[in-house]
Amino acid sequence: MSTTTDRETSLDGLRHRIDELDSQLHALLMERAQVGAGIAAARLASGAESVVFQPDREADLMRHLVERHEGVLPLATVEHLWRELISASLRLQGDFQLHLDGSADLLGMLDLARFHFGFSCELVPGADAADVVGSVAASDGDLGLIALQDRADLPWWRGLSTDGAEVIARLPFLVLDERPADMPALVISRSVAETVKRDTLVFDARWTGVLPGNLMNEGLEVVSFHRSASGVDALLAVSAHLSEDEIFKACADAGAEPDVLRLVGGYSAPIDVEGDADDDFDAAASEGLTE
Ligand SMILES: O=C(O)C(=O)C[C@]1(C(=O)O)C=C[C@@H](O)C=C1
């Protein structure tokens, strides 16, 4: 005669438990989609014309997942599942296309696009980052995915603005060792509502001559930079707590005030699940800045 423990640990017993869990999960997923459709209907009723991304809400959801998470399921798997669910919700609100930076590594780009936006999202290859910025600014609710390089071939971010296309997210959102879809990138969209809360602001900053060498010490991250004959363009990520005056002062303390400082978006800072996210970035990037 089999005991309860035998039934719980036998192959048949475990499969039976998986069937039960799948059925509960499926019911919950269907209910979640229904709630998403409710949000879509409420948006439509409020007169919203196109898909409305809520990057800060998405970041909150992810943060809660990280806080609750335990056990053997890889966190990156959970992230991907939720990204697919969120994308499904978005598609219930309307169609949108994702414009891809065609100058970046294609496989890395596709991996990231599919991981973050799911498999039903229509992908549109763009020539390069500047082309993606133009397409998103001219669209009615499309998104763009632009690969981040420490040294950019062109200062593509000059095309961003808070009344055109702006930065809304930075990927990957969960910083994990050896994670899938780990190409560093920015997501851009047409300008999002003022009510969006973001802890990091992104600026187009320009200096004639060289870039101050120790901006990072002042709490300013050079996300990407482009050097030309006349000077340096930088895409700066800065804590949203700092005012523009404080940013100018921090730059002056680091060596020189920029000639141009223009807000071009913001995002909820990625979560470094295993350690210090800043480690990867600046050691590599800042080395080449003051040559
Ligand atoms: O909360 C919303 O406003 C939603 O539209 C729902 C939802 C989700 O599926 O959780 C979907 C898309 C948004 O970008 C954020 C969250």
PDBQT file of the ligand as one rigid body, heavy atoms in Angstrom, charges set to zero:
ROOT
HETATM    1  O1  LIG A 301      -0.675  48.911 -15.496  1.00  0.00    +0.000 OA
HETATM    2  C1  LIG A 301      -0.944  49.243 -16.665  1.00  0.00    +0.000 C 
HETATM    3  O2  LIG A 301      -1.167  50.413 -16.984  1.00  0.00    +0.000 OA
HETATM    4  C2  LIG A 301      -1.038  48.218 -17.717  1.00  0.00    +0.000 C 
HETATM    5  O3  LIG A 301      -1.296  48.542 -18.857  1.00  0.00    +0.000 OA
HETATM    6  C3  LIG A 301      -0.739  46.779 -17.403  1.00  0.00    +0.000 C 
HETATM    7  C4  LIG A 301       0.681  46.387 -17.706  1.00  0.00    +0.000 C 
HETATM    8  C5  LIG A 301       0.804  44.901 -17.203  1.00  0.00    +0.000 C 
HETATM    9  O4  LIG A 301       0.521  44.004 -17.987  1.00  0.00    +0.000 OA
HETATM   10  O5  LIG A 301       1.111  44.698 -16.029  1.00  0.00    +0.000 OA
HETATM   11  C6  LIG A 301       0.931  46.428 -19.173  1.00  0.00    +0.000 C 
HETATM   12  C7  LIG A 301       1.614  47.443 -19.779  1.00  0.00    +0.000 C 
HETATM   13  C8  LIG A 301       2.167  48.573 -19.049  1.00  0.00    +0.000 C 
HETATM   14  O6  LIG A 301       3.310  49.105 -19.624  1.00  0.00    +0.000 OA
HETATM   15  C9  LIG A 301       2.302  48.291 -17.611  1.00  0.00    +0.000 C 
HETATM   16  C10 LIG A 301       1.652  47.260 -17.006  1.00  0.00    +0.000 C 
ENDROOT
TORSDOF 0
